[in-house]
């Protein structure tokens, strides 16, 4: 059996800072960074591009593919993955091949804070209605590291690094 390396999954709703924090952790730890959205199959991309939300059936092959990637990354040097992973069943599937190698980092913040940040972003497509639906779908994990996103990004990154 291979020695397993750490895979860190940074989760939270859209606009919580997943990419920023995950990229910062990746640089600090000198391990690869990945964005889960980059692994969607073409059918999912087409559906989302037409303004339709994905359902669990759409997500299943994407999550299974990510679970395989997480296993492979754990067999190499590890990785940091930014992934919304809003529901427990998604997190269970993501770690189905190597749960012990995954560290979860949940970026927690309230709706008003995240909405205000998203309104300042020029390049973001997420509407406040979609953000509201993400908060409704969110099942907050009772494990892993929970980090308050009202802090500056580097403070969050340093805090996570200290806890690792």
N, C-alpha and C positions, 0 to 999 in steps of 0.2 A: 504494500500500500504506500502511496505517495504521502510525503509530509504535506500537511495543508498550510497554506499561507492565509493571512487575513484578507477577507473581502469586506469592505465597508460599504453599506448601502445607506445613502442619505435620502430620507423620505420626508414628504410633506406636501401640502397643497401647492398649486401653481402660484408662483410669486413669493414663496417662502424663502427662497435663496438656495435651493438645492444645487444648482449648477455652480454658483459662486463658492459655496462651502465645499462641495465635492472636489472642484478643481483645486482649491487651496489645500485641502488635505492631500490630494494626489501629489502636488508639488512638494509639500513638506515631507511626505513619506517616500517620495521618489518611486511611486508605483503608478500604473496607468489609470487614467480617468475615462469613464464612459458615461454617455447619456442614454438611458433606456429607450427614449423616443427614437434614437437612431437605429434601433433594431426592429421596428415595426415592419411587418410584411407589406408589400405593395397594396394589397386589398384594404388593409387598415388605413394606410395613408390616403388612398382614394376616398374612402368613406369619410374620414375626418376632413379632408379637403373640401368635400361637398357639404360640410356643416353638420354632418350626422355624428352623434356620439357613438362610441364603441360600446358593445354589450359584452358580457362575460364570455360568450362564445367566440367573439372576435378576439378577445384578449388571450384566450387559452393558448394558442400556438406561440404567441409572442412571449408569454410568461414562461412557457416550457422551454423555449429557445434561450431565454435569459437564464433559466435555472441551469441549463447545460453550460452556458458561458461562465456562470459563477463557479461551477465545479472546475472548469478548465483554468480559470484565473486563480482559483485556490491551489491548484497543482503547480502553478508557476510562481510568480512573485507577489500575487495578490492584486487587488484593484480597488478603485473607488467608483461606485455606480450611483448616479443621481436617478432616482425613480420615485414617482409619486407613491406607489404601493399603498394606496389609501385604505384598502380592506385587508383584514386578517387573512382571508383565504388567498389573496394575492401574495402576501408575505410568506405564507405557508408553502405555496407552490414555488416561489422563487428560491426558497431554501430547502426544497425537497431532496436535493441530491447531496447537500453538504451543510446542514444547519450549523454544525459546530464551528465552521470556518467563517461565519458571517457575524459582523457587528453592525447593529442598527443604530442610526443616528436620526432621531426625529426632531425636525425643526418646527417648534411650536410657536404660534403667534395667533393673535385674534383676527377676526374677519376685518375689522375696521383698519388695523395697521396694514395688513396685506393689501387690502383694496386701495388704500391711499398710496402705497408704494407702486402698485400696478398702474394707477392713474398717472404717475409721473414718468413711467416708462413709455418712450415713443414707439418702440418696436414690438410691443406686446399685443397679441390678438385676443387674449382672454377677457371676456366681458364679465361684469360684476355678477350677472346671472349665472354664468358658468362657474365662477368662483364660489357662489353660494351653493351650487350643486356639489362641488367638491367638498365643502365643509359638511354638507349633509351626508355624503358618502363616507367621510373620514371615520375610521375606527382607530382611536388613539391606542398605540401599543403600550402595554404595561411592562415592557422590557426594553433593553437597550439604553442608549443615552438620550436624554431629552434636553434640548437646548433652546433657550429663549432667544427668538430672532430679533428682539428689540436692541440687542447688543451689536456693536460694529462687527463686520465679517471677520476681521483678523482676531478679535477677542473670542468669537465663537470657535474659530479654527484652533486657536491656542488652547481653549478650554477642552475641546474634544481630544486634542493631542495629549493633554495632561491625563485625561481619563482613560486613554487607551493604554 
